[in-house]
Amino acid sequence: MPTDPNLPADDEQVLESRFPTADTILFALIVLIAVLTWIIPAGQYQRVMDDALGREVAVADSYAVTERNPQGVLDVMMAPIAGFYDPDSYAANAIDVALFVLCLGGFLGVVNAAGAVDTGIRATMTRMQGREIWMIPILMAVFALGGTTYGMAEETLAFHAILIAVMIAAGYDAVTGVAVILIGAGIGVLGSTINPFATVIASDAAGIPFTDGIVPRLILLVAGLAICAAYVMRYAKRVKADPSRSVVAHQAEAHKRLFLQAAKPGEVDDVLSGTQKLVLVVFAATFAVMIWGVASQGWWMARMGALFLGAAIVTGVIARMGEKRLTGSFVDGARDLLGVALVIGLARGIVVIMEQGMIADTILHGAEATLGGLGELAFINLMFWIEAGMSFLVPSSSGLAVLSMPILAPLADFADVGHDLVVTAYQSANGLVNLINPTFAVVIGGLAIGRVSYDRWLAFIWPLLVLLIILISVAISIAAIHVGVGMRRELRAWMDALPGTELSKWLIGGLTVNDVPFEATGMFGAYLGKHGFILPPLPNFLFTRDNSAWIYGGVTLNPMYWQARRPETLLTAAIYKHHPKFKGGVEVIWGVPLKDYGLATLEGGDKRPMFDVVADVMGFRKLTVVDTGGDNPFEQSREQWNDGNNVLALRPGVVMGYDRNDDTNAALRAEGIEVIELPGAELGRGRGGSRCMSSPTIRDAV
């Protein structure tokens, strides 16, 4: 474990690499992204709040070029600061992660000063003599479980110092320790199954249940973990047999002095004292509580930092360190990880520059255009590489999901690829890239703790990346061919050739298997059978007053209460946006068709006037209100909900309504209103009265 902030000069020289430091690499990337903001046009998608996700998501087909905001020298200098917190709003960015790392370092410094961990490592190595290699697959499986279930990432930083020490003591090297953690958790994220920060958010943004596509993801998880564990074990065996074959062989002795506490001759002991055993119990319990808090209690960096701070105090009391030794050990441990904390802010600064320059959406829009018109194999593999490229700019799995999925997932429909496979391609690409991503704080932070330079990490991991790329490409290609919906290309070709009037008939009225001139094949065809709907009928075209209202110069797009009616609002929005009579001339005052408003719904019958206000405006003392069904509460219920009871005013004092609504018509006539009755027949079963029927999509001439 790193314990001595004052390493000998020769060790410092050995641990340094001729390759630029992580700080230099990250600052160079900040400069590069700033330069790109002068070259790439600025643009943005519209965003709406998704209550289910608790964050804003991009709206498909809403990209628009905006005024450039190129980032200058001052912006570049401010980026590392803004990486920690927003200097304008003081909102936290990476400051919480950096403080967590410092608290972690302090805790490790106190534990190491008690001598418990190093003695425990020696005791463990003695008992596992000849079986040390099996620690690698077991620990990688544990980290993979954390990755696939809750997206274990930043919290893995807490494990590096101890596991690197364990691996060095077992005869391996620092890279082996880093690999067990980074690759173990990384392959779990790559094969996420129920990860709420990747699979769940991406699936929701793509409009599918997160369980769709879980089988291919499980296959990727199991196969990927097997490949990764075998790769790391093979490397570890090779290093133990011949230390010169380590990618950090020139640093081996310096790593041992840094991570394994030096002991004078005769002082080396592999027997734990009672105090050391108690310290190790606190040590293990601290990490167990951290995992419990993150996985089930919603803990994040602040609470984890407080946990390690409290655990450091408890450890110091148990070890009877005294105030000065306790605080000195804590500060020394925090100092060891100060460079890691600073690197985390630098990495976040890259994202700050990109967001301020507004080029991420432009890059995504270019990807959207590139994917159009491709076949299954080309589409899904290009999707993977686009998501991989975007991951360098947006390393956050949840951030990339809400940015890309609403835009790119719908494009899969035109390539006969399921949305679930798009989600799989996204999380596989993000998980793969984040094994080496210099903009991902977990990678840079883990390497900094392990004193492994970025170039040495790339030298170690690149063959594994090739194997994983092959695995992912084969998996998503097979899934695209054999698990696709099927039949879409033939259907599109047939419908493209139809005259406009006939096409509109099928699009509105629905299309069954018996209506098409080709055989319904694939998974979808087998599901439909002989008489199923390929395209279901569009939502009703009768009661179109409910889903939209004109208010002065604008319109509202109203969320319907019943799930079956909600597509009506989407249809109306499409008409406003694309029909020649409305295109470009309709201002939507309120309402987003695809947004779930919960119980805050609004339909035609909900827009009831405020009668006192109307009476005042019209100059009357009050208005007489005629209730549906008259005074009988049973008739009120029957006529409103069973007989479609509302009326259409033709002129003052004259209305039109269904003949079956006897009580309402009688009540109106008693107030001097002329009621023109017409047979409603089965129309009333749709619960739409004559007023609801007054704005049909197609109307006969009067």
KEKEZA-686819 format. One record per residue (C-alpha): x, y, z; residue in three letters. Coordinates in steps of 0.25 Angstrom, whole numbers, padded with zeros to 4 digits, always signed. Example, Ala and Ser with C-alpha at 12.3 -4.5 7.8 and 13.67 -1.06 7.14 Angstrom:
// KEKEZA-686819
+0049-0018+0031ALA +0055-0004+0029SER 
END
This chain:
// KEKEZA-686819
+0000+0000+0000MET +0005+0014-0003PRO +0009+0019+0011THR +0022+0028+0009ASP +0020+0042+0003PRO +0035+0044+0003ASN +0040+0033-0006LEU +0055+0032-0009PRO +0058+0040-0021ALA +0063+0028-0029ASP +0049+0021-0027ASP +0042+0034-0032GLU +0050+0034-0044GLN +0047+0019-0047VAL +0032+0021-0045LEU +0032+0032-0055GLU +0030+0029-0069SER +0035+0035-0082ARG +0021+0035-0086PHE +0013+0048-0083PRO +0006+0048-0069THR -0009+0047-0068ALA -0009+0061-0064ASP -0003+0065-0077THR -0011+0056-0086ILE -0024+0061-0080LEU -0020+0076-0081PHE -0016+0073-0096ALA -0030+0067-0098LEU -0036+0080-0092ILE -0028+0088-0102VAL -0032+0079-0113LEU -0047+0079-0110ILE -0046+0094-0109ALA -0040+0095-0123VAL -0051+0086-0128LEU -0062+0096-0123THR -0056+0106-0133TRP -0057+0096-0144ILE -0070+0088-0142ILE -0083+0095-0143PRO -0091+0097-0130ALA -0104+0091-0129GLY -0114+0085-0119GLN -0126+0076-0118TYR -0138+0080-0111GLN -0139+0073-0097ARG -0151+0070-0088VAL -0151+0065-0074MET -0154+0050-0073ASP -0160+0048-0059ASP -0157+0033-0059ALA -0142+0035-0061LEU -0142+0048-0053GLY -0134+0055-0064ARG -0135+0062-0077GLU -0135+0054-0090VAL -0132+0058-0104ALA -0144+0059-0114VAL -0143+0052-0127ALA -0143+0060-0140ASP -0142+0073-0132SER -0127+0077-0135TYR -0124+0091-0139ALA -0112+0099-0141VAL -0109+0109-0130THR -0100+0121-0129GLU -0085+0117-0127ARG -0079+0118-0113ASN -0064+0115-0117PRO -0056+0112-0104GLN -0044+0121-0103GLY -0031+0122-0094VAL -0038+0126-0082LEU -0049+0115-0083ASP -0037+0105-0085VAL -0031+0110-0072MET -0044+0110-0065MET -0048+0096-0069ALA -0040+0089-0058PRO -0047+0098-0048ILE -0060+0096-0054ALA -0057+0081-0054GLY -0059+0081-0039PHE -0070+0091-0038TYR -0078+0101-0046ASP -0072+0114-0043PRO -0085+0122-0047ASP -0095+0113-0040SER -0086+0106-0030TYR -0092+0093-0034ALA -0083+0081-0031ALA -0077+0074-0043ASN -0065+0065-0038ALA -0062+0071-0025ILE -0070+0060-0018ASP -0062+0049-0024VAL -0049+0057-0021ALA -0052+0058-0006LEU -0056+0044-0006PHE -0043+0040-0011VAL -0035+0048-0001LEU -0044+0042+0011CYS -0041+0029+0005LEU -0026+0032+0005GLY -0026+0037+0019GLY -0033+0024+0024PHE -0023+0015+0017LEU -0012+0023+0023GLY -0018+0021+0037VAL -0020+0006+0034VAL -0006+0004+0029ASN +0000+0011+0041ALA -0006+0000+0050ALA +0001-0010+0042GLY -0011-0019+0041ALA -0012-0020+0026VAL +0002-0023+0023ASP +0002-0034+0033THR -0011-0039+0028GLY -0006-0040+0014ILE +0006-0048+0019ARG -0003-0057+0027ALA -0012-0059+0015THR -0001-0062+0005MET +0005-0073+0015THR -0008-0080+0015ARG -0011-0079+0000MET +0003-0083-0004GLN +0002-0089-0018GLY -0013-0085-0020ARG -0011-0070-0021GLU -0015-0070-0036ILE -0030-0074-0032TRP -0031-0060-0025MET -0032-0054-0039ILE -0044-0060-0045PRO -0052-0060-0032ILE -0049-0045-0029LEU -0052-0042-0044MET -0065-0049-0043ALA -0069-0041-0030VAL -0066-0028-0037PHE -0073-0032-0050ALA -0085-0035-0041LEU -0085-0021-0036GLY -0083-0015-0050GLY -0095-0023-0056THR -0104-0020-0044THR -0102-0006-0040TYR -0091+0000-0049GLY -0079-0001-0039MET -0069+0009-0044ALA -0064+0021-0035GLU -0065+0013-0023GLU -0055+0003-0028THR -0044+0013-0025LEU -0045+0009-0011ALA -0040-0005-0014PHE -0028-0002-0022HIS -0017+0000-0011ALA -0020-0012-0004ILE -0022-0022-0016LEU -0010-0017-0023ILE -0002-0020-0010ALA -0008-0034-0009VAL -0004-0037-0024MET +0010-0032-0022ILE +0011-0040-0009ALA +0006-0052-0017ALA +0018-0050-0027GLY +0010-0043-0038TYR +0011-0028-0041ASP +0003-0015-0040ALA -0003-0016-0053VAL -0010-0030-0049THR -0016-0023-0037GLY -0021-0011-0045VAL -0026-0021-0056ALA -0034-0029-0046VAL -0042-0017-0042ILE -0043-0009-0055LEU -0046-0020-0064ILE -0054-0028-0054GLY -0064-0017-0051ALA -0063-0012-0066GLY -0067-0025-0072ILE -0079-0025-0062GLY -0083-0011-0068VAL -0081-0016-0082LEU -0090-0028-0080GLY -0100-0020-0071SER -0113-0027-0068THR -0120-0019-0057ILE -0111-0008-0056ASN -0120+0005-0053PRO -0109+0014-0059PHE -0108+0008-0072ALA -0117-0003-0076THR -0130+0002-0069VAL -0128+0017-0073ILE -0124+0013-0087ALA -0136+0004-0089SER -0146+0014-0083ASP -0140+0024-0093ALA -0141+0014-0104ALA -0156+0012-0101GLY -0154-0003-0097ILE -0154-0011-0084PRO -0140-0013-0078PHE -0142-0028-0078THR -0143-0028-0094ASP -0130-0034-0099GLY -0125-0039-0085ILE -0121-0052-0091VAL -0110-0047-0101PRO -0105-0038-0090ARG -0104-0050-0081LEU -0096-0057-0091ILE -0087-0045-0093LEU -0085-0044-0078LEU -0081-0059-0076VAL -0073-0060-0088ALA -0066-0047-0086GLY -0063-0050-0072LEU -0057-0063-0076ALA -0048-0057-0086ILE -0044-0046-0077CYS -0041-0055-0065ALA -0033-0065-0074ALA -0025-0053-0080TYR -0021-0047-0066VAL -0018-0061-0061MET -0009-0064-0072ARG -0002-0051-0071TYR +0000-0052-0056ALA +0006-0067-0057LYS +0015-0061-0068ARG +0020-0050-0059VAL +0022-0059-0047LYS +0030-0069-0055ALA +0038-0058-0061ASP +0037-0044-0054PRO +0044-0038-0066SER +0032-0041-0075ARG +0024-0031-0067SER +0020-0018-0075VAL +0025-0010-0062VAL +0037-0019-0060ALA +0046-0007-0058HIS +0037-0002-0047GLN +0036-0015-0039ALA +0045-0012-0028GLU +0040+0002-0026ALA +0025-0003-0026HIS +0029-0013-0015LYS +0035-0002-0006ARG +0023+0006-0009LEU +0012-0004-0007PHE +0018-0013+0003LEU +0022-0007+0017GLN +0037-0009+0019ALA +0041-0016+0031ALA +0054-0018+0038LYS +0061-0031+0038PRO +0055-0040+0049GLY +0042-0031+0050GLU +0035-0038+0038VAL +0023-0046+0044ASP +0011-0053+0038ASP +0004-0055+0052VAL -0007-0044+0054LEU -0009-0038+0068SER -0022-0037+0075GLY -0022-0022+0072THR -0018-0024+0057GLN -0030-0034+0056LYS -0040-0024+0061LEU -0034-0014+0052VAL -0036-0023+0040LEU -0050-0026+0045VAL -0053-0011+0044VAL -0046-0010+0031PHE -0054-0021+0024ALA -0067-0016+0031ALA -0065-0002+0025THR -0064-0007+0011PHE -0076-0016+0013ALA -0084-0004+0018VAL -0080+0004+0006MET -0085-0006-0003ILE -0098-0008+0004TRP -0100+0007+0005GLY -0098+0009-0010VAL -0106-0003-0015ALA -0118-0001-0006SER -0118+0012+0001GLN -0115+0022-0010GLY -0101+0026-0004TRP -0092+0034-0012TRP -0078+0041-0011MET -0081+0050+0001ALA -0087+0038+0010ARG -0076+0029+0006MET -0065+0039+0009GLY -0072+0041+0023ALA -0072+0026+0025LEU -0057+0025+0022PHE -0054+0038+0031LEU -0062+0031+0043GLY -0055+0018+0040ALA -0041+0024+0041ALA -0044+0030+0055ILE -0050+0017+0060VAL -0037+0010+0055THR -0028+0020+0061GLY -0035+0018+0075VAL -0034+0003+0074ILE -0020+0003+0070ALA -0017+0014+0082ARG -0010+0023+0072MET -0011+0036+0079GLY -0016+0049+0074GLU -0004+0053+0066LYS +0000+0040+0060ARG -0015+0038+0056LEU -0016+0051+0049THR -0002+0050+0043GLY -0005+0037+0037SER -0018+0042+0031PHE -0012+0054+0025VAL +0000+0046+0019ASP -0010+0036+0013GLY -0019+0047+0007ALA -0006+0053+0002ARG -0003+0040-0006ASP -0016+0041-0013LEU -0016+0056-0015LEU -0011+0054-0030GLY -0022+0045-0032VAL -0032+0055-0027ALA -0026+0066-0036LEU -0027+0057-0048VAL -0042+0054-0046ILE -0045+0069-0047GLY -0036+0070-0060LEU -0044+0058-0066ALA -0057+0065-0063ARG -0052+0078-0069GLY -0052+0072-0083ILE -0067+0069-0082VAL -0069+0084-0077VAL -0062+0089-0090ILE -0070+0080-0099MET -0083+0084-0092GLU -0080+0099-0093GLN -0076+0098-0107GLY -0089+0091-0111MET -0083+0081-0120ILE -0087+0068-0114ALA -0101+0069-0120ASP -0095+0072-0134THR -0086+0060-0134ILE -0099+0052-0130LEU -0107+0058-0141HIS -0096+0054-0151GLY -0096+0040-0146ALA -0112+0040-0147GLU -0110+0044-0162ALA -0099+0033-0164THR -0108+0021-0159LEU -0120+0024-0169GLY -0123+0013-0179GLY -0113+0003-0175LEU -0116-0012-0174GLY -0116-0020-0161GLU -0101-0024-0160LEU -0096-0011-0164ALA -0106-0003-0156PHE -0103-0010-0142ILE -0088-0011-0144ASN -0087+0004-0148LEU -0096+0007-0136MET -0086+0000-0127PHE -0074+0009-0133TRP -0082+0022-0132ILE -0086+0019-0117GLU -0071+0015-0115ALA -0067+0029-0121GLY -0077+0036-0113MET -0072+0029-0100SER -0059+0036-0101PHE -0067+0050-0101LEU -0077+0045-0091VAL -0071+0034-0082PRO -0083+0034-0072SER -0092+0022-0076SER -0105+0029-0071SER -0101+0042-0078GLY -0098+0035-0091LEU -0111+0027-0090ALA -0120+0040-0089VAL -0112+0047-0100LEU -0112+0036-0110SER -0123+0026-0108MET -0135+0035-0111PRO -0128+0039-0124ILE -0122+0027-0129LEU -0131+0016-0124ALA -0143+0019-0134PRO -0134+0018-0146LEU -0133+0003-0143ALA -0147+0002-0148ASP -0143+0005-0162PHE -0132-0006-0162ALA -0140-0017-0156ASP -0132-0017-0143VAL -0139-0017-0129GLY -0137-0006-0119HIS -0132-0016-0109ASP -0120-0019-0118LEU -0117-0004-0119VAL -0117-0003-0104VAL -0107-0015-0104THR -0098-0009-0114ALA -0098+0004-0106TYR -0094-0002-0093GLN -0084-0011-0099SER -0077+0001-0106ALA -0078+0009-0093ASN -0072-0002-0085GLY -0061-0006-0094LEU -0056+0009-0096VAL -0057+0011-0081ASN -0046+0001-0079LEU -0036+0011-0086ILE -0043+0024-0086ASN -0034+0035-0082PRO -0047+0044-0079THR -0052+0034-0069PHE -0048+0037-0055ALA -0048+0023-0051VAL -0038+0019-0061VAL -0028+0030-0059ILE -0031+0030-0044GLY -0028+0015-0043GLY -0015+0016-0051LEU -0010+0027-0042ALA -0013+0020-0030ILE -0005+0008-0035GLY +0006+0016-0041ARG +0004+0010-0054VAL +0006+0020-0066SER -0005+0021-0077TYR +0004+0015-0088ASP +0008+0003-0080ARG -0007+0000-0077TRP -0009+0001-0092LEU +0002-0008-0095ALA -0004-0018-0085PHE -0019-0018-0090ILE -0019-0016-0105TRP -0019-0031-0108PRO -0031-0032-0099LEU -0038-0021-0105LEU -0037-0028-0119VAL -0043-0041-0113LEU -0054-0033-0107LEU -0057-0025-0120ILE -0058-0039-0127ILE -0067-0044-0117LEU -0076-0032-0117ILE -0077-0031-0132SER -0080-0046-0134VAL -0091-0046-0123ALA -0098-0033-0128ILE -0097-0038-0142SER -0103-0052-0139ILE -0114-0045-0131ALA -0117-0035-0142ALA -0119-0046-0153ILE -0126-0057-0144HIS -0133-0048-0134VAL -0138-0037-0142GLY -0153-0034-0144VAL -0153-0038-0158GLY -0161-0035-0170MET -0159-0020-0169ARG -0151-0018-0182ARG -0162-0025-0191GLU -0173-0017-0184LEU -0166-0004-0187ARG -0163-0007-0201ALA -0178-0011-0204TRP -0183+0001-0197MET -0174+0011-0204ASP -0180+0006-0217ALA -0194+0009-0213LEU -0202+0021-0218PRO -0204+0031-0207GLY -0219+0029-0205THR -0217+0014-0204GLU -0205+0016-0194LEU -0213+0025-0185SER -0225+0014-0185LYS -0215+0004-0179TRP -0208+0013-0170LEU -0221+0018-0164ILE -0229+0006-0164GLY -0218-0004-0161GLY -0211-0015-0168LEU -0213-0030-0166THR -0205-0042-0170VAL -0215-0046-0181ASN -0214-0032-0187ASP -0200-0032-0192VAL -0195-0039-0205PRO -0183-0046-0198PHE -0182-0057-0187GLU -0181-0051-0173ALA -0167-0057-0168THR -0157-0055-0157GLY -0160-0055-0142MET -0171-0044-0144PHE -0178-0052-0155GLY -0178-0065-0146ALA -0184-0057-0134TYR -0195-0051-0143LEU -0200-0064-0148GLY -0210-0064-0160LYS -0219-0052-0156HIS -0211-0043-0147GLY -0209-0028-0150PHE -0196-0024-0156ILE -0199-0010-0154LEU -0211-0007-0144PRO -0221+0003-0147PRO -0217+0017-0143LEU -0224+0023-0131PRO -0238+0028-0133ASN -0241+0038-0143PHE -0254+0042-0137LEU -0252+0049-0124PHE -0241+0058-0129THR -0245+0070-0120ARG -0240+0063-0107ASP -0225+0062-0110ASN -0223+0077-0115SER -0229+0091-0112ALA -0227+0104-0119TRP -0224+0116-0110ILE -0223+0129-0117TYR -0211+0127-0126GLY -0206+0114-0121GLY -0209+0100-0117VAL -0208+0090-0106THR -0205+0075-0108LEU -0213+0069-0097ASN -0208+0056-0090PRO -0220+0046-0090MET -0224+0038-0077TYR -0225+0025-0084TRP -0213+0018-0089GLN -0220+0014-0102ALA -0223+0028-0105ARG -0210+0034-0103ARG -0205+0031-0117PRO -0216+0041-0122GLU -0208+0053-0117THR -0196+0048-0124LEU -0204+0047-0137LEU -0209+0061-0135THR -0195+0066-0133ALA -0190+0059-0145ALA -0201+0066-0153ILE -0198+0080-0148TYR -0183+0078-0151LYS -0184+0071-0165HIS -0197+0074-0171HIS -0196+0085-0182PRO -0207+0093-0176LYS -0201+0094-0162PHE -0186+0092-0164LYS -0178+0103-0159GLY -0190+0111-0154GLY -0194+0104-0141VAL -0189+0109-0128GLU -0190+0098-0117VAL -0192+0105-0104ILE -0192+0093-0096TRP -0191+0078-0097GLY -0181+0067-0101VAL -0187+0055-0107PRO -0177+0045-0102LEU -0176+0050-0088LYS -0183+0043-0077ASP -0191+0053-0069TYR -0196+0043-0059GLY -0209+0047-0053LEU -0208+0061-0059ALA -0216+0058-0071THR -0225+0067-0079LEU -0236+0064-0089GLU -0248+0071-0096GLY -0257+0069-0084GLY -0247+0075-0075ASP -0247+0089-0081LYS -0259+0093-0074ARG -0261+0108-0074PRO -0261+0116-0061MET -0276+0120-0061PHE -0275+0132-0051ASP -0264+0138-0060VAL -0272+0135-0073VAL -0284+0142-0067ALA -0277+0154-0063ASP -0270+0156-0077VAL -0284+0154-0083MET -0291+0164-0074GLY -0300+0154-0067PHE -0302+0153-0052ARG -0300+0137-0053LYS -0301+0126-0063LEU -0311+0114-0061THR -0304+0101-0062VAL -0311+0089-0068VAL -0305+0076-0062ASP -0303+0064-0070THR -0315+0054-0068GLY -0323+0065-0060GLY -0324+0064-0045ASP -0324+0048-0045ASN -0310+0044-0041PRO -0311+0030-0047PHE -0316+0036-0060GLU -0304+0046-0059GLN -0294+0034-0059SER -0302+0026-0070ARG -0303+0037-0080GLU -0289+0043-0078GLN -0281+0030-0079TRP -0290+0020-0086ASN -0297+0029-0096ASP -0287+0040-0100GLY -0294+0051-0095ASN -0290+0065-0099ASN -0297+0074-0109VAL -0292+0083-0120LEU -0297+0097-0120ALA -0302+0101-0134LEU -0306+0115-0131ARG -0311+0122-0118PRO -0322+0114-0112GLY -0321+0102-0122VAL -0312+0090-0119VAL -0311+0076-0125MET -0310+0063-0117GLY -0313+0048-0117TYR -0327+0044-0116ASP -0324+0033-0106ARG -0320+0044-0095ASN -0335+0046-0091ASP -0332+0052-0077ASP -0322+0062-0082THR -0330+0066-0094ASN -0342+0068-0085ALA -0334+0077-0075ALA -0329+0086-0087LEU -0343+0087-0092ARG -0348+0091-0078ALA -0338+0103-0079GLU -0344+0107-0093GLY -0333+0101-0101ILE -0337+0095-0114GLU -0331+0081-0116VAL -0329+0075-0129ILE -0328+0060-0127GLU -0321+0050-0136LEU -0319+0035-0135PRO -0306+0032-0129GLY -0307+0017-0131ALA -0293+0011-0127GLU -0286+0024-0127LEU -0289+0026-0112GLY -0282+0013-0108ARG -0269+0021-0112GLY -0273+0031-0101ARG -0273+0042-0110GLY -0284+0052-0111GLY -0288+0061-0123SER -0278+0071-0119ARG -0267+0061-0118CYS -0271+0057-0133MET -0270+0071-0138SER -0256+0071-0143SER -0254+0059-0151PRO -0242+0056-0159THR -0250+0055-0172ILE -0264+0061-0173ARG -0275+0061-0183ASP -0279+0074-0189ALA -0291+0081-0183VAL 
END
